[in-house]
Amino acid sequence: MFLAEEAAAEASRFDVFDLFIFAFTLLILFGLIRLAAAPQKNKFAIGFATISLLVFLFVDYLIVRNWLGLL
């Protein structure tokens, strides 16, 4: 029974919500690239997108560490 519980705990590290976090990260990255390439620069939007991207990249890092069992 103990081995079955441990195997079930290992399988439950993945969550479907993780895929949404990765998708939002790519969406923020795409938006930041478009903002940076725009002829008229909006510094506030570029700064906000950069901070958002850094936060989401950190969350992605934590998600991958959780998948690998390092958390």
Predicted model as a PDB file, atoms N, CA, C, CB and O in Angstrom, pLDDT in the B-factor column:
MODEL        1                                                                  
ATOM      1  N   MET A   1       0.825  -1.198   0.000  1.00 69.00           N  
ATOM      2  CA  MET A   1       0.000   0.000   0.000  1.00 69.00           C  
ATOM      3  C   MET A   1       0.869   1.260   0.000  1.00 69.00           C  
ATOM      4  CB  MET A   1      -0.938  -0.001   1.212  1.00 69.00           C  
ATOM      5  O   MET A   1       0.552   2.244  -0.668  1.00 69.00           O  
ATOM      6  N   PHE A   2       1.954   1.217   0.749  1.00 68.00           N  
ATOM      7  CA  PHE A   2       2.824   2.383   0.826  1.00 68.00           C  
ATOM      8  C   PHE A   2       3.405   2.731  -0.544  1.00 68.00           C  
ATOM      9  CB  PHE A   2       3.950   2.137   1.829  1.00 68.00           C  
ATOM     10  O   PHE A   2       3.487   3.903  -0.912  1.00 68.00           O  
ATOM     11  N   LEU A   3       3.810   1.700  -1.299  1.00 69.00           N  
ATOM     12  CA  LEU A   3       4.377   1.944  -2.624  1.00 69.00           C  
ATOM     13  C   LEU A   3       3.324   2.494  -3.582  1.00 69.00           C  
ATOM     14  CB  LEU A   3       4.979   0.656  -3.189  1.00 69.00           C  
ATOM     15  O   LEU A   3       3.645   3.316  -4.439  1.00 69.00           O  
ATOM     16  N   ALA A   4       2.094   2.062  -3.453  1.00 68.00           N  
ATOM     17  CA  ALA A   4       1.025   2.565  -4.307  1.00 68.00           C  
ATOM     18  C   ALA A   4       0.735   4.032  -4.013  1.00 68.00           C  
ATOM     19  CB  ALA A   4      -0.242   1.729  -4.124  1.00 68.00           C  
ATOM     20  O   ALA A   4       0.489   4.812  -4.932  1.00 68.00           O  
ATOM     21  N   GLU A   5       0.760   4.409  -2.745  1.00 69.00           N  
ATOM     22  CA  GLU A   5       0.545   5.816  -2.378  1.00 69.00           C  
ATOM     23  C   GLU A   5       1.676   6.690  -2.899  1.00 69.00           C  
ATOM     24  CB  GLU A   5       0.425   5.967  -0.851  1.00 69.00           C  
ATOM     25  O   GLU A   5       1.435   7.796  -3.381  1.00 69.00           O  
ATOM     26  N   GLU A   6       2.893   6.208  -2.805  1.00 67.00           N  
ATOM     27  CA  GLU A   6       4.031   6.980  -3.284  1.00 67.00           C  
ATOM     28  C   GLU A   6       3.990   7.134  -4.807  1.00 67.00           C  
ATOM     29  CB  GLU A   6       5.343   6.314  -2.854  1.00 67.00           C  
ATOM     30  O   GLU A   6       4.330   8.194  -5.332  1.00 67.00           O  
ATOM     31  N   ALA A   7       3.579   6.094  -5.509  1.00 64.00           N  
ATOM     32  CA  ALA A   7       3.461   6.175  -6.969  1.00 64.00           C  
ATOM     33  C   ALA A   7       2.359   7.153  -7.370  1.00 64.00           C  
ATOM     34  CB  ALA A   7       3.176   4.781  -7.566  1.00 64.00           C  
ATOM     35  O   ALA A   7       2.507   7.883  -8.351  1.00 64.00           O  
ATOM     36  N   ALA A   8       1.270   7.175  -6.629  1.00 63.00           N  
ATOM     37  CA  ALA A   8       0.189   8.116  -6.921  1.00 63.00           C  
ATOM     38  C   ALA A   8       0.632   9.544  -6.653  1.00 63.00           C  
ATOM     39  CB  ALA A   8      -1.055   7.784  -6.091  1.00 63.00           C  
ATOM     40  O   ALA A   8       0.242  10.455  -7.384  1.00 63.00           O  
ATOM     41  N   ALA A   9       1.430   9.758  -5.630  1.00 60.00           N  
ATOM     42  CA  ALA A   9       1.934  11.097  -5.323  1.00 60.00           C  
ATOM     43  C   ALA A   9       2.885  11.569  -6.419  1.00 60.00           C  
ATOM     44  CB  ALA A   9       2.646  11.112  -3.953  1.00 60.00           C  
ATOM     45  O   ALA A   9       2.889  12.752  -6.760  1.00 60.00           O  
ATOM     46  N   GLU A  10       3.680  10.680  -6.969  1.00 62.00           N  
ATOM     47  CA  GLU A  10       4.591  11.034  -8.051  1.00 62.00           C  
ATOM     48  C   GLU A  10       3.821  11.427  -9.307  1.00 62.00           C  
ATOM     49  CB  GLU A  10       5.536   9.870  -8.354  1.00 62.00           C  
ATOM     50  O   GLU A  10       4.223  12.352 -10.012  1.00 62.00           O  
ATOM     51  N   ALA A  11       2.736  10.746  -9.590  1.00 65.00           N  
ATOM     52  CA  ALA A  11       1.971  11.027 -10.796  1.00 65.00           C  
ATOM     53  C   ALA A  11       1.201  12.336 -10.682  1.00 65.00           C  
ATOM     54  CB  ALA A  11       1.015   9.887 -11.086  1.00 65.00           C  
ATOM     55  O   ALA A  11       0.836  12.923 -11.700  1.00 65.00           O  
ATOM     56  N   SER A  12       0.949  12.797  -9.479  1.00 72.00           N  
ATOM     57  CA  SER A  12       0.124  13.994  -9.300  1.00 72.00           C  
ATOM     58  C   SER A  12       0.946  15.282  -9.306  1.00 72.00           C  
ATOM     59  CB  SER A  12      -0.649  13.894  -8.003  1.00 72.00           C  
ATOM     60  O   SER A  12       0.404  16.340  -8.986  1.00 72.00           O  
ATOM     61  N   ARG A  13       2.209  15.234  -9.652  1.00 85.00           N  
ATOM     62  CA  ARG A  13       3.013  16.458  -9.700  1.00 85.00           C  
ATOM     63  C   ARG A  13       2.624  17.358 -10.865  1.00 85.00           C  
ATOM     64  CB  ARG A  13       4.487  16.111  -9.797  1.00 85.00           C  
ATOM     65  O   ARG A  13       2.806  18.573 -10.795  1.00 85.00           O  
ATOM     66  N   PHE A  14       2.096  16.779 -11.926  1.00 86.00           N  
ATOM     67  CA  PHE A  14       1.692  17.550 -13.099  1.00 86.00           C  
ATOM     68  C   PHE A  14       0.267  18.046 -12.912  1.00 86.00           C  
ATOM     69  CB  PHE A  14       1.809  16.700 -14.389  1.00 86.00           C  
ATOM     70  O   PHE A  14      -0.606  17.313 -12.451  1.00 86.00           O  
ATOM     71  N   ASP A  15       0.048  19.302 -13.278  1.00 90.00           N  
ATOM     72  CA  ASP A  15      -1.291  19.880 -13.226  1.00 90.00           C  
ATOM     73  C   ASP A  15      -1.570  20.548 -14.576  1.00 90.00           C  
ATOM     74  CB  ASP A  15      -1.428  20.908 -12.040  1.00 90.00           C  
ATOM     75  O   ASP A  15      -0.662  21.101 -15.197  1.00 90.00           O  
ATOM     76  N   VAL A  16      -2.802  20.494 -15.017  1.00 92.00           N  
ATOM     77  CA  VAL A  16      -3.164  21.085 -16.305  1.00 92.00           C  
ATOM     78  C   VAL A  16      -2.956  22.598 -16.279  1.00 92.00           C  
ATOM     79  CB  VAL A  16      -4.628  20.753 -16.661  1.00 92.00           C  
ATOM     80  O   VAL A  16      -2.667  23.203 -17.311  1.00 92.00           O  
ATOM     81  N   PHE A  17      -3.100  23.205 -15.115  1.00 94.00           N  
ATOM     82  CA  PHE A  17      -2.899  24.640 -14.979  1.00 94.00           C  
ATOM     83  C   PHE A  17      -1.474  25.047 -15.351  1.00 94.00           C  
ATOM     84  CB  PHE A  17      -3.212  25.080 -13.556  1.00 94.00           C  
ATOM     85  O   PHE A  17      -1.247  26.183 -15.770  1.00 94.00           O  
ATOM     86  N   ASP A  18      -0.518  24.138 -15.205  1.00 94.00           N  
ATOM     87  CA  ASP A  18       0.870  24.424 -15.584  1.00 94.00           C  
ATOM     88  C   ASP A  18       0.975  24.796 -17.066  1.00 94.00           C  
ATOM     89  CB  ASP A  18       1.767  23.209 -15.282  1.00 94.00           C  
ATOM     90  O   ASP A  18       1.773  25.656 -17.439  1.00 94.00           O  
ATOM     91  N   LEU A  19       0.183  24.157 -17.889  1.00 95.00           N  
ATOM     92  CA  LEU A  19       0.211  24.462 -19.322  1.00 95.00           C  
ATOM     93  C   LEU A  19      -0.282  25.881 -19.584  1.00 95.00           C  
ATOM     94  CB  LEU A  19      -0.645  23.453 -20.105  1.00 95.00           C  
ATOM     95  O   LEU A  19       0.230  26.555 -20.478  1.00 95.00           O  
ATOM     96  N   PHE A  20      -1.261  26.340 -18.822  1.00 97.00           N  
ATOM     97  CA  PHE A  20      -1.740  27.713 -18.972  1.00 97.00           C  
ATOM     98  C   PHE A  20      -0.661  28.717 -18.572  1.00 97.00           C  
ATOM     99  CB  PHE A  20      -3.002  27.932 -18.131  1.00 97.00           C  
ATOM    100  O   PHE A  20      -0.527  29.769 -19.197  1.00 97.00           O  
ATOM    101  N   ILE A  21       0.100  28.395 -17.539  1.00 97.00           N  
ATOM    102  CA  ILE A  21       1.188  29.282 -17.118  1.00 97.00           C  
ATOM    103  C   ILE A  21       2.229  29.391 -18.232  1.00 97.00           C  
ATOM    104  CB  ILE A  21       1.845  28.766 -15.807  1.00 97.00           C  
ATOM    105  O   ILE A  21       2.715  30.485 -18.519  1.00 97.00           O  
ATOM    106  N   PHE A  22       2.573  28.270 -18.859  1.00 97.00           N  
ATOM    107  CA  PHE A  22       3.528  28.307 -19.969  1.00 97.00           C  
ATOM    108  C   PHE A  22       2.968  29.100 -21.153  1.00 97.00           C  
ATOM    109  CB  PHE A  22       3.888  26.878 -20.412  1.00 97.00           C  
ATOM    110  O   PHE A  22       3.695  29.849 -21.805  1.00 97.00           O  
ATOM    111  N   ALA A  23       1.681  28.931 -21.424  1.00 98.00           N  
ATOM    112  CA  ALA A  23       1.059  29.670 -22.530  1.00 98.00           C  
ATOM    113  C   ALA A  23       1.055  31.172 -22.235  1.00 98.00           C  
ATOM    114  CB  ALA A  23      -0.387  29.169 -22.776  1.00 98.00           C  
ATOM    115  O   ALA A  23       1.335  31.971 -23.128  1.00 98.00           O  
ATOM    116  N   PHE A  24       0.745  31.567 -21.009  1.00 98.00           N  
ATOM    117  CA  PHE A  24       0.765  32.981 -20.652  1.00 98.00           C  
ATOM    118  C   PHE A  24       2.182  33.549 -20.729  1.00 98.00           C  
ATOM    119  CB  PHE A  24       0.192  33.182 -19.245  1.00 98.00           C  
ATOM    120  O   PHE A  24       2.372  34.705 -21.106  1.00 98.00           O  
ATOM    121  N   THR A  25       3.169  32.737 -20.373  1.00 98.00           N  
ATOM    122  CA  THR A  25       4.557  33.188 -20.479  1.00 98.00           C  
ATOM    123  C   THR A  25       4.910  33.483 -21.935  1.00 98.00           C  
ATOM    124  CB  THR A  25       5.519  32.128 -19.898  1.00 98.00           C  
ATOM    125  O   THR A  25       5.524  34.507 -22.234  1.00 98.00           O  
ATOM    126  N   LEU A  26       4.527  32.598 -22.825  1.00 98.00           N  
ATOM    127  CA  LEU A  26       4.800  32.833 -24.244  1.00 98.00           C  
ATOM    128  C   LEU A  26       4.032  34.041 -24.766  1.00 98.00           C  
ATOM    129  CB  LEU A  26       4.442  31.595 -25.066  1.00 98.00           C  
ATOM    130  O   LEU A  26       4.545  34.793 -25.594  1.00 98.00           O  
ATOM    131  N   LEU A  27       2.816  34.229 -24.290  1.00 98.00           N  
ATOM    132  CA  LEU A  27       2.017  35.379 -24.704  1.00 98.00           C  
ATOM    133  C   LEU A  27       2.652  36.688 -24.233  1.00 98.00           C  
ATOM    134  CB  LEU A  27       0.589  35.258 -24.160  1.00 98.00           C  
ATOM    135  O   LEU A  27       2.688  37.661 -24.986  1.00 98.00           O  
ATOM    136  N   ILE A  28       3.144  36.719 -23.013  1.00 98.00           N  
ATOM    137  CA  ILE A  28       3.813  37.917 -22.496  1.00 98.00           C  
ATOM    138  C   ILE A  28       5.102  38.178 -23.275  1.00 98.00           C  
ATOM    139  CB  ILE A  28       4.119  37.766 -20.982  1.00 98.00           C  
ATOM    140  O   ILE A  28       5.416  39.324 -23.594  1.00 98.00           O  
ATOM    141  N   LEU A  29       5.845  37.119 -23.578  1.00 98.00           N  
ATOM    142  CA  LEU A  29       7.077  37.270 -24.357  1.00 98.00           C  
ATOM    143  C   LEU A  29       6.775  37.838 -25.740  1.00 98.00           C  
ATOM    144  CB  LEU A  29       7.805  35.920 -24.486  1.00 98.00           C  
ATOM    145  O   LEU A  29       7.475  38.734 -26.211  1.00 98.00           O  
ATOM    146  N   PHE A  30       5.742  37.323 -26.388  1.00 98.00           N  
ATOM    147  CA  PHE A  30       5.340  37.819 -27.703  1.00 98.00           C  
ATOM    148  C   PHE A  30       4.939  39.297 -27.622  1.00 98.00           C  
ATOM    149  CB  PHE A  30       4.173  36.975 -28.265  1.00 98.00           C  
ATOM    150  O   PHE A  30       5.306  40.092 -28.487  1.00 98.00           O  
ATOM    151  N   GLY A  31       4.191  39.654 -26.589  1.00 97.00           N  
ATOM    152  CA  GLY A  31       3.787  41.048 -26.418  1.00 97.00           C  
ATOM    153  C   GLY A  31       4.960  41.966 -26.163  1.00 97.00           C  
ATOM    154  O   GLY A  31       4.998  43.086 -26.671  1.00 97.00           O  
ATOM    155  N   LEU A  32       5.922  41.498 -25.376  1.00 98.00           N  
ATOM    156  CA  LEU A  32       7.110  42.306 -25.090  1.00 98.00           C  
ATOM    157  C   LEU A  32       7.932  42.531 -26.357  1.00 98.00           C  
ATOM    158  CB  LEU A  32       7.974  41.630 -24.011  1.00 98.00           C  
ATOM    159  O   LEU A  32       8.449  43.627 -26.578  1.00 98.00           O  
ATOM    160  N   ILE A  33       8.051  41.517 -27.170  1.00 97.00           N  
ATOM    161  CA  ILE A  33       8.792  41.660 -28.435  1.00 97.00           C  
ATOM    162  C   ILE A  33       8.093  42.671 -29.337  1.00 97.00           C  
ATOM    163  CB  ILE A  33       8.920  40.289 -29.161  1.00 97.00           C  
ATOM    164  O   ILE A  33       8.748  43.511 -29.954  1.00 97.00           O  
ATOM    165  N   ARG A  34       6.770  42.594 -29.414  1.00 97.00           N  
ATOM    166  CA  ARG A  34       6.026  43.557 -30.247  1.00 97.00           C  
ATOM    167  C   ARG A  34       6.147  44.978 -29.704  1.00 97.00           C  
ATOM    168  CB  ARG A  34       4.543  43.160 -30.329  1.00 97.00           C  
ATOM    169  O   ARG A  34       6.266  45.930 -30.474  1.00 97.00           O  
ATOM    170  N   LEU A  35       6.118  45.123 -28.368  1.00 97.00           N  
ATOM    171  CA  LEU A  35       6.267  46.459 -27.777  1.00 97.00           C  
ATOM    172  C   LEU A  35       7.654  47.032 -28.060  1.00 97.00           C  
ATOM    173  CB  LEU A  35       6.021  46.405 -26.260  1.00 97.00           C  
ATOM    174  O   LEU A  35       7.796  48.217 -28.363  1.00 97.00           O  
ATOM    175  N   ALA A  36       8.666  46.184 -27.958  1.00 96.00           N  
ATOM    176  CA  ALA A  36      10.026  46.655 -28.180  1.00 96.00           C  
ATOM    177  C   ALA A  36      10.274  47.009 -29.645  1.00 96.00           C  
ATOM    178  CB  ALA A  36      11.022  45.601 -27.725  1.00 96.00           C  
ATOM    179  O   ALA A  36      11.093  47.877 -29.946  1.00 96.00           O  
ATOM    180  N   ALA A  37       9.576  46.345 -30.546  1.00 96.00           N  
ATOM    181  CA  ALA A  37       9.776  46.588 -31.970  1.00 96.00           C  
ATOM    182  C   ALA A  37       8.885  47.707 -32.507  1.00 96.00           C  
ATOM    183  CB  ALA A  37       9.519  45.319 -32.747  1.00 96.00           C  
ATOM    184  O   ALA A  37       9.032  48.104 -33.662  1.00 96.00           O  
ATOM    185  N   ALA A  38       7.980  48.213 -31.703  1.00 96.00           N  
ATOM    186  CA  ALA A  38       7.058  49.251 -32.166  1.00 96.00           C  
ATOM    187  C   ALA A  38       7.814  50.551 -32.420  1.00 96.00           C  
ATOM    188  CB  ALA A  38       5.930  49.478 -31.136  1.00 96.00           C  
ATOM    189  O   ALA A  38       8.781  50.856 -31.722  1.00 96.00           O  
ATOM    190  N   PRO A  39       7.379  51.311 -33.408  1.00 96.00           N  
ATOM    191  CA  PRO A  39       8.070  52.572 -33.691  1.00 96.00           C  
ATOM    192  C   PRO A  39       7.869  53.605 -32.580  1.00 96.00           C  
ATOM    193  CB  PRO A  39       7.584  53.145 -35.016  1.00 96.00           C  
ATOM    194  O   PRO A  39       8.750  54.427 -32.328  1.00 96.00           O  
ATOM    195  N   GLN A  40       6.724  53.564 -31.923  1.00 96.00           N  
ATOM    196  CA  GLN A  40       6.468  54.480 -30.815  1.00 96.00           C  
ATOM    197  C   GLN A  40       6.582  53.677 -29.519  1.00 96.00           C  
ATOM    198  CB  GLN A  40       5.051  55.168 -30.946  1.00 96.00           C  
ATOM    199  O   GLN A  40       5.739  52.823 -29.243  1.00 96.00           O  
ATOM    200  N   LYS A  41       7.619  53.946 -28.724  1.00 95.00           N  
ATOM    201  CA  LYS A  41       7.897  53.164 -27.523  1.00 95.00           C  
ATOM    202  C   LYS A  41       7.040  53.645 -26.349  1.00 95.00           C  
ATOM    203  CB  LYS A  41       9.389  53.250 -27.163  1.00 95.00           C  
ATOM    204  O   LYS A  41       6.985  54.837 -26.049  1.00 95.00           O  
ATOM    205  N   ASN A  42       6.379  52.697 -25.698  1.00 96.00           N  
ATOM    206  CA  ASN A  42       5.647  52.968 -24.473  1.00 96.00           C  
ATOM    207  C   ASN A  42       6.474  52.368 -23.343  1.00 96.00           C  
ATOM    208  CB  ASN A  42       4.178  52.375 -24.513  1.00 96.00           C  
ATOM    209  O   ASN A  42       6.431  51.162 -23.103  1.00 96.00           O  
ATOM    210  N   LYS A  43       7.230  53.223 -22.649  1.00 96.00           N  
ATOM    211  CA  LYS A  43       8.176  52.740 -21.637  1.00 96.00           C  
ATOM    212  C   LYS A  43       7.485  52.058 -20.467  1.00 96.00           C  
ATOM    213  CB  LYS A  43       9.014  53.885 -21.125  1.00 96.00           C  
ATOM    214  O   LYS A  43       7.999  51.080 -19.924  1.00 96.00           O  
ATOM    215  N   PHE A  44       6.326  52.569 -20.078  1.00 97.00           N  
ATOM    216  CA  PHE A  44       5.595  51.947 -18.969  1.00 97.00           C  
ATOM    217  C   PHE A  44       5.165  50.528 -19.339  1.00 97.00           C  
ATOM    218  CB  PHE A  44       4.361  52.797 -18.587  1.00 97.00           C  
ATOM    219  O   PHE A  44       5.313  49.603 -18.541  1.00 97.00           O  
ATOM    220  N   ALA A  45       4.634  50.360 -20.546  1.00 97.00           N  
ATOM    221  CA  ALA A  45       4.177  49.040 -20.985  1.00 97.00           C  
ATOM    222  C   ALA A  45       5.354  48.067 -21.131  1.00 97.00           C  
ATOM    223  CB  ALA A  45       3.417  49.157 -22.319  1.00 97.00           C  
ATOM    224  O   ALA A  45       5.236  46.888 -20.795  1.00 97.00           O  
ATOM    225  N   ILE A  46       6.465  48.558 -21.625  1.00 97.00           N  
ATOM    226  CA  ILE A  46       7.652  47.706 -21.762  1.00 97.00           C  
ATOM    227  C   ILE A  46       8.153  47.281 -20.391  1.00 97.00           C  
ATOM    228  CB  ILE A  46       8.770  48.442 -22.537  1.00 97.00           C  
ATOM    229  O   ILE A  46       8.510  46.119 -20.195  1.00 97.00           O  
ATOM    230  N   GLY A  47       8.185  48.201 -19.445  1.00 97.00           N  
ATOM    231  CA  GLY A  47       8.618  47.867 -18.088  1.00 97.00           C  
ATOM    232  C   GLY A  47       7.674  46.888 -17.404  1.00 97.00           C  
ATOM    233  O   GLY A  47       8.116  45.941 -16.754  1.00 97.00           O  
ATOM    234  N   PHE A  48       6.377  47.120 -17.552  1.00 98.00           N  
ATOM    235  CA  PHE A  48       5.385  46.225 -16.952  1.00 98.00           C  
ATOM    236  C   PHE A  48       5.474  44.830 -17.554  1.00 98.00           C  
ATOM    237  CB  PHE A  48       3.973  46.789 -17.139  1.00 98.00           C  
ATOM    238  O   PHE A  48       5.402  43.835 -16.832  1.00 98.00           O  
ATOM    239  N   ALA A  49       5.629  44.752 -18.870  1.00 98.00           N  
ATOM    240  CA  ALA A  49       5.740  43.457 -19.534  1.00 98.00           C  
ATOM    241  C   ALA A  49       7.028  42.739 -19.132  1.00 98.00           C  
ATOM    242  CB  ALA A  49       5.688  43.634 -21.054  1.00 98.00           C  
ATOM    243  O   ALA A  49       7.038  41.517 -18.986  1.00 98.00           O  
ATOM    244  N   THR A  50       8.099  43.484 -18.954  1.00 98.00           N  
ATOM    245  CA  THR A  50       9.364  42.878 -18.540  1.00 98.00           C  
ATOM    246  C   THR A  50       9.260  42.290 -17.148  1.00 98.00           C  
ATOM    247  CB  THR A  50      10.489  43.904 -18.586  1.00 98.00           C  
ATOM    248  O   THR A  50       9.700  41.165 -16.913  1.00 98.00           O  
ATOM    249  N   ILE A  51       8.681  43.038 -16.223  1.00 98.00           N  
ATOM    250  CA  ILE A  51       8.516  42.532 -14.854  1.00 98.00           C  
ATOM    251  C   ILE A  51       7.575  41.331 -14.840  1.00 98.00           C  
ATOM    252  CB  ILE A  51       7.977  43.643 -13.922  1.00 98.00           C  
ATOM    253  O   ILE A  51       7.827  40.351 -14.139  1.00 98.00           O  
ATOM    254  N   SER A  52       6.501  41.405 -15.607  1.00 98.00           N  
ATOM    255  CA  SER A  52       5.565  40.277 -15.688  1.00 98.00           C  
ATOM    256  C   SER A  52       6.257  39.043 -16.259  1.00 98.00           C  
ATOM    257  CB  SER A  52       4.343  40.648 -16.554  1.00 98.00           C  
ATOM    258  O   SER A  52       6.059  37.932 -15.768  1.00 98.00           O  
ATOM    259  N   LEU A  53       7.066  39.241 -17.293  1.00 98.00           N  
ATOM    260  CA  LEU A  53       7.779  38.121 -17.886  1.00 98.00           C  
ATOM    261  C   LEU A  53       8.752  37.495 -16.889  1.00 98.00           C  
ATOM    262  CB  LEU A  53       8.524  38.572 -19.137  1.00 98.00           C  
ATOM    263  O   LEU A  53       8.852  36.271 -16.809  1.00 98.00           O  
ATOM    264  N   LEU A  54       9.462  38.314 -16.139  1.00 98.00           N  
ATOM    265  CA  LEU A  54      10.391  37.779 -15.128  1.00 98.00           C  
ATOM    266  C   LEU A  54       9.652  36.976 -14.063  1.00 98.00           C  
ATOM    267  CB  LEU A  54      11.176  38.922 -14.465  1.00 98.00           C  
ATOM    268  O   LEU A  54      10.127  35.921 -13.643  1.00 98.00           O  
ATOM    269  N   VAL A  55       8.502  37.463 -13.627  1.00 98.00           N  
ATOM    270  CA  VAL A  55       7.714  36.736 -12.623  1.00 98.00           C  
ATOM    271  C   VAL A  55       7.241  35.401 -13.185  1.00 98.00           C  
ATOM    272  CB  VAL A  55       6.503  37.579 -12.162  1.00 98.00           C  
ATOM    273  O   VAL A  55       7.336  34.374 -12.512  1.00 98.00           O  
ATOM    274  N   PHE A  56       6.732  35.411 -14.416  1.00 98.00           N  
ATOM    275  CA  PHE A  56       6.239  34.171 -15.007  1.00 98.00           C  
ATOM    276  C   PHE A  56       7.373  33.199 -15.306  1.00 98.00           C  
ATOM    277  CB  PHE A  56       5.464  34.470 -16.280  1.00 98.00           C  
ATOM    278  O   PHE A  56       7.183  31.989 -15.190  1.00 98.00           O  
ATOM    279  N   LEU A  57       8.541  33.694 -15.686  1.00 98.00           N  
ATOM    280  CA  LEU A  57       9.685  32.801 -15.889  1.00 98.00           C  
ATOM    281  C   LEU A  57      10.111  32.156 -14.573  1.00 98.00           C  
ATOM    282  CB  LEU A  57      10.865  33.570 -16.509  1.00 98.00           C  
ATOM    283  O   LEU A  57      10.501  30.988 -14.552  1.00 98.00           O  
ATOM    284  N   PHE A  58      10.041  32.904 -13.482  1.00 98.00           N  
ATOM    285  CA  PHE A  58      10.365  32.336 -12.175  1.00 98.00           C  
ATOM    286  C   PHE A  58       9.350  31.262 -11.787  1.00 98.00           C  
ATOM    287  CB  PHE A  58      10.409  33.440 -11.104  1.00 98.00           C  
ATOM    288  O   PHE A  58       9.720  30.218 -11.251  1.00 98.00           O  
ATOM    289  N   VAL A  59       8.073  31.521 -12.058  1.00 97.00           N  
ATOM    290  CA  VAL A  59       7.038  30.525 -11.765  1.00 97.00           C  
ATOM    291  C   VAL A  59       7.235  29.284 -12.638  1.00 97.00           C  
ATOM    292  CB  VAL A  59       5.626  31.124 -11.990  1.00 97.00           C  
ATOM    293  O   VAL A  59       7.048  28.162 -12.167  1.00 97.00           O  
ATOM    294  N   ASP A  60       7.610  29.475 -13.902  1.00 97.00           N  
ATOM    295  CA  ASP A  60       7.910  28.333 -14.774  1.00 97.00           C  
ATOM    296  C   ASP A  60       9.064  27.512 -14.213  1.00 97.00           C  
ATOM    297  CB  ASP A  60       8.247  28.812 -16.198  1.00 97.00           C  
ATOM    298  O   ASP A  60       9.026  26.282 -14.237  1.00 97.00           O  
ATOM    299  N   TYR A  61      10.074  28.182 -13.715  1.00 97.00           N  
ATOM    300  CA  TYR A  61      11.217  27.505 -13.100  1.00 97.00           C  
ATOM    301  C   TYR A  61      10.755  26.670 -11.905  1.00 97.00           C  
ATOM    302  CB  TYR A  61      12.288  28.534 -12.658  1.00 97.00           C  
ATOM    303  O   TYR A  61      11.183  25.527 -11.747  1.00 97.00           O  
ATOM    304  N   LEU A  62       9.887  27.232 -11.069  1.00 96.00           N  
ATOM    305  CA  LEU A  62       9.390  26.489  -9.912  1.00 96.00           C  
ATOM    306  C   LEU A  62       8.531  25.302 -10.331  1.00 96.00           C  
ATOM    307  CB  LEU A  62       8.590  27.410  -9.000  1.00 96.00           C  
ATOM    308  O   LEU A  62       8.573  24.249  -9.695  1.00 96.00           O  
ATOM    309  N   ILE A  63       7.755  25.467 -11.394  1.00 95.00           N  
ATOM    310  CA  ILE A  63       6.922  24.369 -11.884  1.00 95.00           C  
ATOM    311  C   ILE A  63       7.795  23.212 -12.365  1.00 95.00           C  
ATOM    312  CB  ILE A  63       6.000  24.854 -13.023  1.00 95.00           C  
ATOM    313  O   ILE A  63       7.526  22.053 -12.048  1.00 95.00           O  
ATOM    314  N   VAL A  64       8.826  23.523 -13.120  1.00 94.00           N  
ATOM    315  CA  VAL A  64       9.704  22.471 -13.637  1.00 94.00           C  
ATOM    316  C   VAL A  64      10.448  21.795 -12.494  1.00 94.00           C  
ATOM    317  CB  VAL A  64      10.707  23.048 -14.659  1.00 94.00           C  
ATOM    318  O   VAL A  64      10.635  20.579 -12.511  1.00 94.00           O  
ATOM    319  N   ARG A  65      10.869  22.566 -11.509  1.00 94.00           N  
ATOM    320  CA  ARG A  65      11.515  21.947 -10.338  1.00 94.00           C  
ATOM    321  C   ARG A  65      10.557  21.025  -9.604  1.00 94.00           C  
ATOM    322  CB  ARG A  65      12.035  23.024  -9.378  1.00 94.00           C  
ATOM    323  O   ARG A  65      10.966  19.979  -9.101  1.00 94.00           O  
ATOM    324  N   ASN A  66       9.294  21.402  -9.538  1.00 92.00           N  
ATOM    325  CA  ASN A  66       8.299  20.548  -8.902  1.00 92.00           C  
ATOM    326  C   ASN A  66       8.106  19.259  -9.692  1.00 92.00           C  
ATOM    327  CB  ASN A  66       6.967  21.290  -8.765  1.00 92.00           C  
ATOM    328  O   ASN A  66       7.977  18.184  -9.106  1.00 92.00           O  
ATOM    329  N   TRP A  67       8.084  19.362 -11.029  1.00 91.00           N  
ATOM    330  CA  TRP A  67       7.955  18.171 -11.861  1.00 91.00           C  
ATOM    331  C   TRP A  67       9.118  17.211 -11.625  1.00 91.00           C  
ATOM    332  CB  TRP A  67       7.881  18.559 -13.341  1.00 91.00           C  
ATOM    333  O   TRP A  67       8.936  15.993 -11.606  1.00 91.00           O  
ATOM    334  N   LEU A  68      10.305  17.765 -11.447  1.00 90.00           N  
ATOM    335  CA  LEU A  68      11.489  16.929 -11.246  1.00 90.00           C  
ATOM    336  C   LEU A  68      11.629  16.433  -9.808  1.00 90.00           C  
ATOM    337  CB  LEU A  68      12.729  17.698 -11.635  1.00 90.00           C  
ATOM    338  O   LEU A  68      12.509  15.627  -9.507  1.00 90.00           O  
ATOM    339  N   GLY A  69      10.766  16.911  -8.934  1.00 86.00           N  
ATOM    340  CA  GLY A  69      10.805  16.478  -7.543  1.00 86.00           C  
ATOM    341  C   GLY A  69      11.857  17.152  -6.711  1.00 86.00           C  
ATOM    342  O   GLY A  69      12.286  16.605  -5.694  1.00 86.00           O  
ATOM    343  N   LEU A  70      12.290  18.341  -7.120  1.00 87.00           N  
ATOM    344  CA  LEU A  70      13.343  19.049  -6.391  1.00 87.00           C  
ATOM    345  C   LEU A  70      12.775  20.024  -5.368  1.00 87.00           C  
ATOM    346  CB  LEU A  70      14.239  19.793  -7.362  1.00 87.00           C  
ATOM    347  O   LEU A  70      13.537  20.639  -4.621  1.00 87.00           O  
ATOM    348  N   LEU A  71      11.462  20.178  -5.318  1.00 74.00           N  
ATOM    349  CA  LEU A  71      10.847  21.069  -4.327  1.00 74.00           C  
ATOM    350  C   LEU A  71      10.307  20.286  -3.175  1.00 74.00           C  
ATOM    351  CB  LEU A  71       9.740  21.899  -4.947  1.00 74.00           C  
ATOM    352  O   LEU A  71       9.753  20.865  -2.241  1.00 74.00           O  
TER     353      LEU A  71                                                      
ENDMDL                                                                          
END                                                                             
